[in-house]
């Protein structure tokens, strides 16, 4: 018999009650138990950044975070970034404007990291943006467009 724990997670302003194994990662809880598939499973080892979400406003790698660690905290995924009326977040709009998504697989993690990068005050130059976005990998090579999108969103903030 598999042991489960009862968790209450607040994701994108909505409470989710879960009965899951203690070893379930936040990434798997989001994707498999809450059907929030915007957060991507890339390397599943914390090296690519595709699973980046915000917990209490700070970026975390959901594949390296246990769901139980996030209980009682505010979790934001790419699905919760846009305004309630459907208007895109300025970073999402800048990614569209600069064609910074190419295949799109890494895009949710890139956008979540970009929002945090700007919020943290690390978007003062292209070099700084590249440094603070370096934990997110893009196999298509859209880095120049991503940096341009982050720069534009930071200038508008």
HUGIQUI-V585854 format. One record per residue. RES is the residue in three letters. D_LAST is the distance of its C-alpha to the last C-alpha in Angstrom with 1 decimal. Layout:
{{RES;D_LAST} {RES;D_LAST}}
//
This chain:
{{UNK;51.4} {UNK;47.7} {UNK;46.1} {UNK;43.0} {UNK;40.6} {UNK;39.1} {UNK;35.3} {UNK;32.9} {UNK;29.3} {UNK;26.4} {UNK;24.3} {UNK;21.4} {UNK;22.8} {UNK;26.3} {UNK;29.2} {UNK;31.4} {UNK;34.9} {UNK;36.2} {UNK;39.6} {UNK;39.0} {UNK;40.5} {UNK;39.1} {UNK;38.4} {UNK;36.0} {UNK;32.6} {UNK;29.3} {UNK;28.9} {UNK;32.3} {UNK;31.9} {UNK;28.8} {UNK;30.4} {UNK;34.1} {UNK;34.3} {UNK;31.4} {UNK;31.2} {UNK;27.4} {UNK;27.8} {UNK;24.3} {UNK;24.2} {UNK;26.5} {UNK;29.4} {UNK;29.5} {UNK;31.6} {UNK;32.1} {UNK;32.3} {UNK;28.7} {UNK;28.6} {UNK;26.6} {UNK;23.5} {UNK;24.1} {UNK;24.4} {UNK;21.2} {UNK;20.2} {UNK;18.5} {UNK;21.0} {UNK;19.9} {UNK;16.3} {UNK;17.7} {UNK;18.4} {UNK;22.1} {UNK;24.6} {UNK;26.3} {UNK;29.4} {UNK;30.0} {UNK;29.3} {UNK;32.2} {UNK;31.4} {UNK;33.4} {UNK;31.0} {UNK;28.2} {UNK;30.3} {UNK;28.9} {UNK;25.3} {UNK;22.3} {UNK;22.0} {UNK;19.2} {UNK;20.1} {UNK;18.6} {UNK;20.5} {UNK;18.6} {UNK;15.1} {UNK;15.1} {UNK;15.4} {UNK;19.0} {UNK;19.5} {UNK;18.9} {UNK;15.6} {UNK;13.9} {UNK;10.8} {UNK;8.2} {UNK;9.6} {UNK;13.0} {UNK;12.6} {UNK;11.7} {UNK;14.7} {UNK;16.8} {UNK;16.0} {UNK;16.9} {UNK;19.8} {UNK;18.6} {UNK;20.8} {UNK;24.4} {UNK;26.7} {UNK;24.0} {UNK;25.6} {UNK;23.2} {UNK;20.1} {UNK;19.6} {UNK;19.8} {UNK;17.6} {UNK;14.8} {UNK;15.3} {UNK;15.4} {UNK;12.2} {UNK;10.3} {UNK;12.3} {UNK;11.9} {UNK;8.2} {UNK;9.0} {UNK;12.1} {UNK;10.6} {UNK;12.6} {UNK;10.7} {UNK;11.9} {UNK;14.5} {UNK;16.1} {UNK;18.8} {UNK;16.6} {UNK;14.8} {UNK;18.4} {UNK;19.7} {UNK;17.4} {UNK;17.7} {UNK;21.5} {UNK;22.6} {UNK;21.8} {UNK;24.5} {UNK;24.6} {UNK;28.2} {UNK;27.4} {UNK;25.8} {UNK;22.5} {UNK;20.9} {UNK;20.1} {UNK;18.3} {UNK;16.4} {UNK;15.3} {UNK;14.3} {UNK;12.3} {UNK;10.5} {UNK;10.0} {UNK;8.8} {UNK;6.2} {UNK;5.1} {UNK;5.6} {UNK;3.8} {UNK;0.0}}
//
